[in-house]
């Protein structure tokens, strides 16, 4: 079977939310330590080939414990890595509760890193706090002219420009997933994240949003810290 071809200016992004089976917590200490180490070794063996960030969600939502955010220009490789999540150690006790897939397209000025096989990591996963949610637009959004849509989008960009410590990226999901796009908003400060999100919701462009749920608030942590916290 032919592999999916790499595009020179885009990358595929997978957001996989996992929940740990409570049975893992009932294992004896040595078994848990060995299982966590085996899983860490699996993740580390592939980490140089992809963009990877891990987030603790346990305690913030009742339906998931951890988020793996992976990104690659190779969709087949990305799919293989996501599938292997459940093949080793503590991963055998994890099950996905939510999973989203999207594409990020890079402007010409950022393609130099892609040419050498590197994703520009200063654009993603920079801050501790992250808000993620899917978006589906109303039909009336597509009835607007290009100029009307651009004007509404520019209003939104002006709000983001006021919040210098906010990093936002969008991932298109047309033909890949149920949503049309994913919004990923990162911040150093929880107060800044809340203020920017409130102001963005007040913009006119929100009238053309049919769905923007569920909303996931995530806290960036090292994988070892996350595994210790949830087990």
N, C-alpha and C positions, 0 to 999 in steps of 0.2 A: 504494500500500500504506500502511495506517495505521501511523503511528509509535508506538513504545511510549510510554505515558503516564508522566510523571514522578510519583513519589509524594512527598508533602510531607515525609516523614521518613526516607527511605532514599537510599542511594547505591550504585551498582554499582562494584565494584573489580576491575581486571584486573591480574594479575601475569604478565608475559610475560618468560620467560628466553630469551636469544638467544645464538647462537654465531657468531663471525666466521669467514668463509671464509679459510683461510690464504693464498689467492691474493691477498687485499688487501695483505698485508704485502710482497708482491713487486712492487707498483707503485712507480714512481719517486716521490720525495719530494713533488714539486709536485702530482702526481695525488692522493696521499693527503691532502695539506693541503686541496685544493679539495673533495674528497669529504666530508671531515669537516665543513668549513664549511657545505656545502650541507645536510647532515643536521642540523646544529645550527640552521640557519635554519628548517628545516621544524618542528623540535620547538618552537622559540621562538615561532613564529607561532600556536601553539595553546595555549601554556602558561598564558595568563591565563584560559582557559575551563575548565580542569580542575585537579585536584590531580595533581602529578607529582613522583615521587622516582626517582632513579637510583642503582643499586648496582653495585659491582664484585664479580664472582663469580670471574673468571679467577684461577687459582692456588689456588682453594679447592675447585673441582670440575673434573672433566675434561670435562664435557659441556656447559658453557655459560660465557659470558664476562661477560654483563651482564644486569641485571634492570631492567625498566621497570615501575614501580608507578604506575598511572593510576587515577583515581577521578572519577566524574561521576554526576550524577543523570539524565543523558540516555544511555540504553543505546545508542541508534542512533549518537549522536555519538561515544561511547566506542569502539564497534566500528569506525567509520570511521577514527578516529585510529590504532587498532591496525593496521588494514590499510595505512594510508599509511606506516607505519614502513619498509616495504620499497621505497618509491617514489623515494627520493632519496639521492644520495651513498653514503656507506658503508652505508646501510641496504640497498642492493641486494646487498651481500655478506653480509648477516645472514640467519639462518634460525632459527625458533623451535624450541627443544628441549623446553620445558615451558610450559604456559599454564594458568592457573587463573582462575576467575571466581567472585565471591561478592558478597553483599549485606550492607551494614552498616546497621542500623536505629538511628536516633538517638533518645535520650530527649527528652521534651518540652522540657526546659531548654536543649537544644542546637539547637533548631529555628529560633531567631531568625536565625542566620547563613544557614541554608538558604533562608529566606524571601527573602533578598536575593541569592541565587545564589552564596553562598560556603560552602565546606566548612570546618568548624572545624579548621584546620590544626594547632592545638596538640594534637590527639588522634592525629595520624598523622605518621610520618616525622620524629619529633623527635630521635631519637638515631642515633648512628653505626652501631651494630651491630644486626642484625636476624636473627631466626630465624623461618623460615616453614615450615609443613608442613600437608598435608591431614589430615583426620580422618574416619574412618568408625566409627560406633558399632556395638556388638554388638546383636543382636536383644533380648537380655535388658535392655538399657538402656531400651527402650521398654515393657518389661513393668513397670518400676518405677512407683510412684505419683508424682504431682507433688511431694508432700512429700519423698519419698525422693530424688528427683533434685535438688530444691532444697537438701537437706542436704548432698549430695555436692558440689554446685557451690559452696556456701558455704565448705566446707572448703578448696576450691581458692582461693577469693577471699581467705581469711585468709592463705594462703601468699604471694600476690601483695602483700597489704598490708604484709607484713614487708619487702618489697624496694621501697623508695620510688622508686628510680630506674628501675624496670621499667615499661614501658608495654605493655599487651597489648590487642589487639583481635581479635574473632572475626567472621568473614564467613560467612554462611549460603549454602550452594550447592545446596540442595534444588531439583531440577528444572532446574538450570543447568549442572551439571558432574558428574563421576563421584564426587567426594567429597561428604560431607554438610556439611562446614564447613572453613574455613581458620583456622589459628591464626597470628597475627603478633605476635611478642614482640620488643620493642625495648629497648635498654639503652645507657647511656653507657659502661659498663665491661664488658669481655668477662668478667671474673671474676664480676661480678654476674649476667650473663646465664647463665653456666654453673651458678652456685650455685642460682639460682631454677629453672632447668630441671630440675636434678637433684632438687630438693625436690618439684617438681610431679609428677615421674614416680613418686614414692613414695606419692602420695595414692591413696585407695581408688577414686576415680573412674576411674583408669587401667584397672581391671579390666574396664571396660565399653567399652574402645577396641579395635576389631577391627584397625584399620590407622592408622598415623600416619607413613607414609613416602611419598615421600622427604623428607628434611630438608634445607633450604637455609639455609646461613649466608652472609649478605651484608654487605658493608661500604659504607655510604653515601658517595658521592663525587659531585662535580660532573661533568656530562656530558663537558665538555672533558677533564678529567683521565682519565676512563674511556677515552675514545676514544684518547687518546695512549698510555695504558698497554697497551691490547690490540692496537695497530696498529704 
